[in-house]
Amino acid sequence: MAERANDGAEPVADDVRLEALRPPAGSRRARKRVGRGIGSGHGKTSGRGQKGLGARSGRGVPLGYQGGQMKVYMQQGKLRGPNRKMSMPMGPFRTHAIPVNVGRLGAFEAGSVVDPEALVARGLVKNNANRDWPVKILAKGDLDRALTVRAHAFSAGAKAKIEAAGGTAEVIGEEPSEA
């Protein structure tokens, strides 16, 4: 093989053989041989310091460890998981409703119509203008007057108390049943 001109770089050897191949100078670094005496600079503790977690064998500091300070992921707010008996459903299956107890409906006059707008006007439902969550009437408390209550949902006990007082419970968004 003849030498080729390659623009001022060193000439290519005539004989390229597998056993003569070497990496470029400075591209490979010798491995760090630890524990080979104090003269090496990496003897005795082998670059691991004295005692502590970094000096022990096995895995080092756990992920997220902050030297005994509370870990960042443990500082975050805790949510009840979806897999416990009393937990709320999470994500897209979570339902929202604004609860109003029957006992709070005593603020209205007898014979009046109670709907979500009237509840907002009386201050029994707050901060629902942007959320537009449904209103559910629950059975806590007593009712002593006949009211026409219109809400998105009723508990069975609340419906029974409203009808026992001579009023009616109408579900919003549902056609009235003709019996």
trRosetta pair geometry for C-beta under 8 A, 3 or more apart (Angstrom, degrees):
i j d omega theta_ij theta_ji phi_ij phi_ji
1 14 5.1 162 67 -156 93 68
1 15 7.6 161 34 -71 116 45
2 14 7.8 -4 -105 -115 12 92
3 11 4.7 -11 -155 -167 124 126
3 12 6.5 161 -141 55 69 74
3 14 7.0 -62 -65 -74 75 80
4 11 7.6 151 56 -151 50 79
4 12 5.8 12 39 27 94 123
6 9 4.8 -43 101 49 106 108
6 11 7.5 147 22 -116 101 43
6 12 6.8 82 -13 -28 135 102
12 16 7.7 -29 173 -58 100 115
13 16 6.2 132 78 -69 103 69
13 20 7.8 -102 94 131 162 142
15 20 7.4 74 112 27 90 161
16 20 7.1 -145 -155 73 40 118
16 21 7.6 48 -171 -75 84 88
17 20 4.5 75 63 11 90 110
17 21 7.6 -137 92 -29 47 77
18 21 6.1 -37 -160 -2 35 114
23 27 4.9 -120 153 70 115 120
23 28 5.1 92 76 -23 149 117
24 27 4.6 76 68 -15 88 127
32 42 6.4 149 175 -87 101 174
32 47 7.8 -1 155 -13 138 157
33 36 5.2 20 131 -16 104 140
33 40 7.0 -91 89 -163 91 150
33 42 7.2 142 90 76 48 133
34 40 7.8 173 -128 112 35 137
34 42 4.4 -93 -119 147 71 119
34 43 7.7 172 -174 -88 59 30
34 46 3.8 74 162 -149 125 95
34 47 5.8 -89 -122 9 129 109
35 42 7.1 -50 -19 127 38 85
35 43 6.2 85 -136 -136 24 52
35 44 7.7 -162 -117 19 59 13
35 46 4.7 -14 -53 -84 85 111
36 40 4.8 67 77 -27 95 157
36 42 7.1 35 32 80 84 90
36 43 6.1 -100 64 -92 38 89
37 40 5.4 105 70 -6 77 100
37 43 4.5 -79 107 -96 16 143
38 41 8.0 64 176 -63 44 24
38 43 4.3 -106 -73 60 37 141
38 44 6.1 33 -86 -25 85 107
39 43 7.1 54 29 -21 45 138
40 43 5.3 116 44 -43 99 93
42 46 5.9 36 168 -143 84 47
42 47 5.1 -17 -138 -40 92 105
43 46 7.3 -24 -164 -74 14 54
45 48 5.2 -127 158 55 92 78
45 49 6.1 -118 148 72 146 13
45 50 6.5 -76 -106 -88 154 35
45 55 6.8 -52 -163 -130 109 112
48 54 5.9 -172 -167 131 86 87
48 55 4.5 124 138 -114 116 65
49 52 6.5 -15 100 40 128 121
49 54 6.2 51 37 88 123 118
49 55 5.7 -107 75 -69 83 106
50 55 6.6 -65 107 -67 29 155
51 55 5.6 -117 -150 43 23 149
52 55 5.3 94 57 7 67 103
52 56 7.6 -125 105 -15 38 90
53 56 6.0 -50 -153 21 36 113
53 60 6.2 98 138 -165 98 63
53 61 5.7 91 116 -78 140 72
54 60 5.7 24 -108 -138 64 109
54 61 7.2 -17 -69 -36 82 94
59 62 7.7 63 128 -85 120 58
61 65 4.7 -131 173 58 99 140
62 65 4.6 106 63 -43 78 117
64 71 4.6 47 150 -153 110 124
64 72 6.5 -122 -153 33 100 88
64 73 5.9 -40 -144 11 149 112
65 71 7.0 -51 -99 -94 30 107
66 69 4.1 -62 109 62 116 100
66 70 7.4 -12 55 71 131 26
66 71 6.0 163 3 -101 109 55
66 72 7.4 110 -43 -29 138 79
70 74 5.4 -119 -180 86 91 114
70 75 5.5 110 122 -67 117 93
71 74 4.5 80 63 11 89 106
71 75 7.1 -152 93 -15 45 86
72 75 5.7 -55 -152 27 34 113
72 76 7.4 46 151 -34 62 93
73 76 6.0 -31 -159 5 40 117
79 90 7.3 85 146 -106 134 122
80 84 6.3 -88 179 41 99 132
80 86 7.8 -68 -177 95 148 79
80 87 4.3 -167 139 -125 113 101
80 88 6.5 95 75 24 120 80
81 84 5.7 102 70 -12 86 98
81 87 5.9 -59 81 -122 45 168
81 90 7.6 -48 -163 -33 41 138
82 87 5.8 -160 -120 113 26 133
82 88 7.8 -64 -106 92 70 46
82 89 5.9 46 -132 -139 108 46
82 90 4.4 -100 -61 6 118 108
82 91 7.7 -32 -62 9 146 98
83 87 7.1 26 45 36 29 147
84 87 4.1 96 60 -23 92 115
87 90 7.9 -18 147 -37 117 94
88 94 6.2 47 149 -126 107 99
89 93 4.2 -83 155 108 135 104
89 94 5.0 -169 92 -84 83 57
89 95 7.3 49 52 2 120 77
90 93 7.0 40 67 54 37 94
90 94 6.0 -1 -139 -53 16 110
91 94 6.4 143 58 -12 30 98
96 131 7.4 -90 124 170 150 124
96 133 4.6 -80 120 -133 111 125
96 134 7.5 138 98 33 69 78
97 133 6.2 179 -116 160 25 107
97 134 5.1 -36 -118 81 83 90
97 135 7.0 118 -172 -133 83 11
97 136 4.2 34 160 -11 135 120
97 152 7.1 -146 -131 80 105 124
97 153 6.3 -45 -136 42 147 130
98 125 5.4 75 136 -133 150 104
98 128 6.0 -49 -47 -87 155 135
98 133 5.3 118 -29 96 94 116
98 134 7.2 -168 19 96 78 39
98 135 5.0 -34 66 -108 100 65
98 136 7.0 160 69 21 43 73
99 136 5.6 -32 -103 74 59 95
99 138 5.1 8 -162 -13 106 127
100 104 5.8 -107 -175 64 84 134
100 105 7.4 88 145 -58 111 89
100 119 6.1 -71 -95 -141 159 142
100 124 5.6 60 -129 151 120 118
100 125 6.6 -54 -70 -66 123 94
100 135 6.0 7 0 -173 120 104
100 136 7.2 163 24 81 73 43
100 137 5.6 -37 75 -106 91 61
100 138 7.0 161 74 19 36 81
100 151 7.4 -146 46 -112 121 144
101 104 5.1 100 67 -3 79 101
101 105 8.0 -134 106 -12 51 84
101 137 7.7 105 -132 -164 14 62
101 138 5.1 -43 -101 74 62 94
101 139 7.4 -33 -148 76 78 15
101 140 4.0 -49 -139 66 128 95
101 141 4.9 99 145 9 115 120
101 158 8.0 -141 -152 -103 46 117
102 105 5.7 -47 -165 16 46 117
102 137 6.4 73 -73 176 73 101
102 138 7.0 -119 -19 91 78 46
102 139 5.8 5 -5 -140 125 34
102 140 6.7 166 31 65 82 41
102 141 5.0 -167 77 75 75 95
102 142 7.1 -7 111 -132 111 6
102 143 5.0 -84 166 -40 105 111
102 158 5.1 -177 -56 -134 114 86
102 161 5.1 36 -164 94 169 142
102 162 6.7 -136 -128 -59 118 83
103 106 6.4 -25 -179 -7 48 113
103 140 5.9 -61 3 117 115 69
103 141 1.6 -100 -42 -170 113 158
103 142 6.0 44 -98 28 86 42
103 143 7.2 -131 -89 -61 37 67
104 107 6.5 -18 169 -3 61 111
104 124 5.4 130 149 -132 132 125
104 141 6.7 130 -18 35 56 168
105 108 5.9 -36 -179 20 69 111
105 114 6.0 -6 -141 -114 108 172
105 137 7.7 19 -50 -138 132 119
105 143 5.8 -3 74 -109 115 114
105 147 6.0 -130 163 32 125 166
105 149 6.7 -35 -129 -94 150 126
105 162 8.0 5 73 -100 166 99
106 141 7.7 -119 -15 158 114 130
106 143 6.6 -160 -68 -123 82 60
106 144 6.8 39 -114 29 108 90
106 145 7.2 117 -126 19 65 110
107 122 5.6 126 114 -170 138 141
107 124 7.2 -177 40 -57 144 123
108 112 4.8 -129 172 67 111 132
108 114 5.4 -111 -39 -78 170 112
108 118 7.1 43 -100 154 129 131
108 122 7.3 -80 -69 -72 85 156
108 145 7.7 -152 90 84 79 133
108 147 5.9 77 90 -113 131 132
109 112 4.9 92 65 -26 79 123
109 145 7.6 -110 167 151 32 158
110 145 3.9 -118 -95 -168 89 122
110 146 5.8 56 -162 48 90 72
110 147 7.2 -111 -137 -67 42 71
111 145 7.8 -78 -15 166 55 108
111 146 6.3 35 -70 88 54 96
111 147 7.4 -73 -16 -103 7 48
111 148 7.9 16 -172 -6 37 93
112 118 7.5 158 147 -154 116 156
112 147 6.2 -18 65 -130 69 88
112 148 7.4 -131 111 36 34 83
113 118 6.9 168 104 -31 68 152
113 147 7.7 139 -112 -175 21 78
113 148 4.7 -28 -111 76 69 111
113 150 6.8 12 -178 -1 94 111
114 118 5.2 -125 -139 83 50 139
114 119 6.7 69 -177 -56 90 87
114 147 5.3 18 -4 170 119 127
114 148 6.8 167 22 84 71 52
114 149 4.7 -16 68 -111 111 68
114 150 6.8 175 88 26 55 66
115 118 5.3 95 47 11 62 102
115 119 7.2 -119 103 -6 32 91
115 149 8.0 158 -75 -164 46 43
115 150 4.2 -7 -101 67 87 112
115 151 7.5 -176 -139 -69 49 53
115 172 7.5 98 -147 -75 99 126
116 119 5.4 -54 -145 36 35 114
116 120 6.4 37 155 -20 67 102
116 125 6.4 -32 -157 36 76 165
116 128 7.6 -104 -176 107 116 149
116 135 4.9 175 -97 -6 101 141
116 150 7.7 -82 -11 101 70 88
116 151 6.9 112 -57 -117 84 65
116 152 7.7 31 -56 -25 126 94
116 172 7.6 -27 -14 -35 113 161
117 120 5.7 -52 -150 34 32 111
117 121 6.4 34 150 -21 64 106
118 121 5.5 -51 -146 36 34 114
118 122 6.4 25 156 -11 66 108
119 122 6.0 -60 -146 43 30 104
119 124 4.4 -81 -165 69 84 110
119 125 4.3 57 125 -1 111 111
119 135 6.4 129 48 -135 161 158
120 123 7.7 42 -178 -72 31 24
120 124 7.7 -87 -65 54 23 69
120 125 5.0 -54 -77 73 65 101
120 126 7.6 133 -133 -86 70 36
120 128 6.7 -117 -95 52 114 113
120 129 7.9 100 -143 -66 144 81
123 126 6.6 16 -161 -69 61 100
125 128 5.3 -24 156 1 108 139
125 135 6.1 -58 -93 -103 145 122
127 130 7.8 -37 180 33 66 91
127 131 7.1 46 137 4 76 121
128 131 5.4 -77 -144 57 53 102
128 132 6.6 109 167 -80 82 24
128 133 5.8 -101 -138 36 104 85
128 135 7.9 17 -143 -68 168 95
129 132 7.6 -3 167 -59 20 70
134 151 7.7 97 173 170 86 78
134 152 3.4 -94 -164 76 111 165
134 153 6.2 65 141 -1 129 101
134 172 7.9 -170 -141 64 98 119
135 151 4.7 -101 98 -148 98 99
135 152 5.5 124 49 14 57 98
135 153 7.7 -175 97 35 43 72
136 151 6.4 127 -115 152 23 129
136 152 6.5 -61 -71 72 63 90
136 153 4.2 -20 -112 75 92 102
136 154 7.0 179 -162 -81 69 24
136 155 7.2 73 166 -35 105 80
137 149 6.2 45 -68 157 162 140
137 151 4.9 150 -23 28 103 164
137 153 7.4 -169 23 97 66 54
137 154 4.9 -11 59 -114 102 76
137 155 7.0 -126 98 15 62 76
137 158 4.5 170 123 159 93 151
137 159 7.8 115 88 -60 118 62
137 162 7.5 31 136 -45 150 135
137 169 7.2 -134 60 -137 147 115
138 155 5.1 47 -126 0 56 131
138 157 7.7 21 -178 72 56 105
138 158 5.5 -159 178 -58 11 132
139 155 5.2 -95 -24 83 98 126
139 156 7.8 -23 -53 76 134 50
139 157 3.1 -8 -83 106 160 113
139 158 4.3 -128 -73 -58 68 67
139 160 7.6 15 -116 48 124 94
139 161 5.9 138 -141 -6 85 132
142 161 7.0 -141 -137 -159 48 128
143 147 7.2 -93 -172 15 132 116
143 161 5.4 113 23 147 111 104
143 162 6.2 15 61 -96 162 53
143 164 8.0 124 68 71 101 90
143 165 4.5 -81 109 -40 101 158
143 167 7.3 -60 139 12 141 134
144 165 6.3 -158 -132 -132 10 120
145 165 6.2 24 67 168 18 125
145 166 7.8 -68 173 57 33 108
145 167 7.5 58 117 -52 55 118
146 165 5.7 -175 -83 129 51 84
146 166 3.6 -59 -89 97 113 102
146 167 4.4 164 -161 -66 58 73
147 162 6.8 -79 63 -148 91 99
147 165 7.4 13 14 100 80 129
147 167 4.3 -1 53 -119 49 147
148 167 6.1 -155 -68 -165 36 95
148 168 5.2 4 -121 55 73 96
148 170 6.8 13 -179 0 87 116
149 154 7.8 101 109 -91 124 123
149 162 5.5 -87 19 -136 133 148
149 167 6.3 61 -7 145 94 134
149 168 7.2 -168 31 91 67 51
149 169 5.3 -14 69 -113 104 64
149 170 7.0 172 88 27 50 71
150 170 4.7 -23 -103 75 77 105
150 171 7.9 149 -152 -113 63 3
150 172 5.5 84 169 -64 94 94
151 154 6.2 114 70 -63 119 81
151 169 7.6 -38 31 -162 98 86
151 170 7.9 129 22 78 53 58
151 171 7.1 -42 78 -120 58 49
151 172 6.3 -102 135 -5 13 105
152 171 6.9 41 -169 -162 24 75
152 172 5.1 -49 -86 51 56 108
152 173 6.7 27 -130 15 77 120
153 171 6.9 34 -94 -130 36 102
154 158 4.9 -138 -168 85 89 114
154 159 4.4 96 135 -59 138 96
154 162 7.7 -76 -143 10 141 138
154 169 5.2 34 -71 177 164 137
154 171 6.9 -110 0 -83 101 89
155 158 4.5 91 54 5 83 105
155 159 7.1 -153 86 -7 42 85
156 159 5.9 -55 -150 36 31 111
156 160 6.4 31 152 -19 64 108
157 160 5.7 -56 -148 37 32 112
157 161 6.4 30 155 -18 67 106
158 161 5.8 -55 -147 36 32 109
158 162 6.4 31 156 -18 66 106
158 169 7.3 122 121 -112 87 147
159 162 6.0 -55 -147 36 30 109
159 163 6.3 20 158 -10 65 110
159 169 4.6 -118 -128 45 79 165
160 163 6.1 -62 -145 44 28 105
160 164 6.1 32 155 -24 65 110
161 164 5.6 -52 -141 35 30 114
161 165 6.6 26 158 -16 62 106
162 165 6.1 -61 -155 36 29 107
162 167 4.7 -75 176 78 83 113
162 168 7.2 -18 138 105 114 6
162 169 4.7 107 79 -58 147 104
163 166 7.8 81 -174 -53 34 8
163 167 6.6 -103 -86 70 32 61
163 168 7.0 48 -96 -108 77 39
163 169 6.5 -71 -47 -3 90 104
170 176 6.8 -36 -134 -93 106 100
171 174 4.2 19 94 29 112 131
